[in-house]
């Protein structure tokens, strides 16, 4: 169950359509398959060809936050306390919605502990409120999480499922090399390599009459 915003109209509606158009079903399948491989959840088919990557199905599987929390429980053991009220069934609809949102927020907080930058996460509304969904943003977050997770020592999931994380190209320079670099005059600092303005006439010259 998710919360629902009032329908958008005008420019807001057009903007929402463009956001939803960025959703890639093939990327959604890739994200769901990776989650299944990590969590072994039976809510996602183990056969990748059987996974429905449609916008509606992706939303249906992930919008209550449970599977995402199971994912983080595997990647960050001990960070999820399943005894918390957040994971208990709720009889009141408003309470159920609140707990779903809490679980999603817990996921976006924990992914940052895995190395996902804040700019690659998403607001709760992007996965929970119809009328404000941005599932492409959710896919991007899961993809970034996968790249970060597989780069960590001891990662037991599928190696190389996502692109390799770029490694820093650290270069060590000797003291002599650093001093030599300081003696070079960059063209940014006004060097003209020996050129001058001698002999140049800029604009109309002035005539001098005897």
C-alpha positions in Angstrom: 0.0 0.0 0.0 1.2 3.4 -0.8 0.0 7.0 -0.2 -1.4 8.9 -3.0 -1.1 12.6 -3.8 -3.8 14.6 -5.6 -3.4 14.4 -9.3 -1.1 16.9 -11.0 -2.2 19.1 -13.8 -0.7 21.5 -16.3 3.1 21.9 -16.2 3.4 19.7 -13.1 1.6 16.8 -14.9 3.9 17.2 -18.0 6.9 17.2 -15.7 5.8 14.0 -14.0 5.3 12.3 -17.4 8.8 13.2 -18.4 10.1 11.8 -15.1 8.2 8.6 -15.6 9.4 8.3 -19.2 13.0 8.0 -17.9 12.1 4.6 -16.3 13.9 1.7 -18.1 12.2 -1.7 -17.6 15.4 -3.5 -18.6 17.3 -1.6 -15.8 14.4 -2.4 -13.4 14.8 -6.2 -14.2 18.5 -5.9 -13.6 18.0 -4.3 -10.2 15.3 -6.8 -9.1 17.4 -9.7 -10.3 20.4 -8.5 -8.3 18.2 -8.0 -5.2 16.9 -11.6 -5.6 20.5 -12.9 -5.9 21.5 -11.1 -2.7 18.4 -11.8 -0.6 17.1 -15.0 -2.1 13.6 -13.6 -1.6 10.7 -15.6 -3.1 8.9 -12.3 -4.0 11.1 -12.0 -7.0 11.5 -14.9 -9.5 15.0 -16.4 -9.5 14.9 -16.8 -13.3 15.7 -13.4 -14.7 13.6 -14.1 -17.8 10.5 -14.4 -15.5 11.0 -11.0 -13.8 8.5 -8.4 -14.8 10.3 -5.1 -15.1 7.2 -2.9 -15.7 6.7 0.3 -13.8 3.8 -1.0 -11.9 5.4 -4.3 -10.8 8.7 -2.6 -9.8 6.6 -0.3 -7.6 4.5 -3.1 -6.2 7.5 -5.2 -5.1 9.6 -2.4 -3.5 7.2 0.3 -2.3 6.6 -1.1 1.2 10.3 -1.1 1.9 10.5 -4.6 3.2 12.6 -6.2 0.5 14.9 -3.2 0.5 15.5 -3.6 4.2 16.2 -7.3 3.7 18.8 -6.3 1.1 20.5 -4.0 3.6 20.3 -6.7 6.3 22.5 -8.9 4.1 24.9 -6.1 3.0 25.2 -4.6 6.5 24.5 -7.4 9.0 23.2 -6.2 12.4 22.0 -2.8 11.2 18.3 -3.9 10.9 16.4 -4.6 14.1 13.5 -6.7 12.9 11.9 -6.4 16.3 11.2 -2.7 15.9 7.6 -1.4 15.4 8.6 -0.3 11.9 8.5 -4.0 10.9 5.4 -5.0 12.8 2.0 -5.4 11.0 -0.3 -2.4 11.4 -4.1 -2.7 11.6 -4.7 1.0 10.9 -4.1 2.1 7.3 -2.5 5.4 8.3 0.0 3.5 10.6 0.7 1.0 7.8 1.6 3.8 5.4 3.8 5.5 8.0 5.8 2.3 8.6 6.2 1.7 4.9 7.7 5.2 4.6 9.9 4.6 7.6 11.4 1.4 6.0 12.1 3.3 2.8 13.8 6.1 4.7 15.8 3.5 6.7 17.0 2.0 3.4 18.1 5.4 1.9 20.0 6.1 5.2 21.8 2.7 5.2 22.9 2.8 1.6 25.0 5.9 2.5 26.8 3.7 5.0 27.7 1.5 2.1 29.3 4.4 0.2 26.3 5.7 -1.8 26.5 9.5 -2.0 23.5 11.5 -0.9 23.0 12.7 -4.4 22.4 9.1 -5.6 19.7 8.4 -3.1 16.0 9.4 -3.4 13.3 11.0 -1.3 10.7 8.6 0.1 8.0 10.0 -2.2 9.9 8.7 -5.2 9.0 5.2 -4.3 5.9 5.6 -2.2 3.6 8.3 -3.4 1.7 7.8 -6.6 1.7 11.1 -8.4 5.3 11.8 -7.2 7.1 8.6 -8.3 10.5 8.6 -9.7 11.4 5.0 -10.1 14.3 5.7 -12.5 15.9 7.5 -9.5 15.3 4.4 -7.4 16.9 2.2 -10.0 19.9 4.5 -10.1 20.3 4.3 -6.3 20.1 0.4 -6.4 22.7 0.4 -9.2 25.0 2.7 -7.3 24.6 0.5 -4.2 25.5 -2.5 -6.2 28.7 -0.9 -7.5 29.7 0.2 -4.0 28.8 -3.2 -2.4 30.7 -5.4 -4.8 33.8 -3.2 -4.3 33.9 -4.0 -0.5 36.1 -6.7 0.9 34.2 -9.8 1.8 31.3 -9.2 -0.5 29.6 -12.5 -1.1 27.2 -11.5 -3.9 27.7 -11.9 -7.6 31.1 -10.4 -8.6 31.1 -8.2 -11.6 27.3 -7.9 -11.9 27.6 -4.1 -12.0 30.4 -2.0 -13.6 33.6 -1.8 -11.6 34.0 1.2 -9.3 36.5 3.6 -10.7 39.7 3.4 -8.8 41.7 6.5 -7.9 44.9 7.0 -9.9 47.2 8.0 -7.1 50.6 9.3 -8.3 53.6 10.0 -6.1 56.0 12.7 -7.0 59.5 13.2 -5.6 60.5 16.5 -4.0 62.6 17.3 -7.0 59.7 16.8 -9.4 57.5 19.0 -7.3 60.1 21.8 -7.2 60.5 21.5 -11.0 56.8 21.9 -11.5 56.8 25.1 -9.4 59.4 26.7 -11.7 57.3 26.3 -14.8 55.4 29.5 -15.8 52.0 28.7 -17.0 50.5 30.8 -19.9 47.7 31.5 -17.4 50.1 33.8 -15.6 50.8 36.1 -18.5 53.8 34.5 -20.3 53.8 35.2 -24.0 56.9 33.1 -24.9 59.0 36.1 -26.0 56.3 37.7 -28.1 55.7 41.5 -27.7 53.5 44.2 -29.1 56.5 46.0 -30.7 55.7 47.3 -34.2 51.9 46.8 -33.8 49.5 49.6 -34.7 46.1 49.2 -33.1 43.3 51.4 -34.5 43.7 54.5 -36.7 47.2 56.2 -36.5 47.5 59.9 -35.8 48.9 62.1 -38.5 51.6 64.7 -37.4 51.9 67.7 -39.8 55.0 70.0 -39.8 
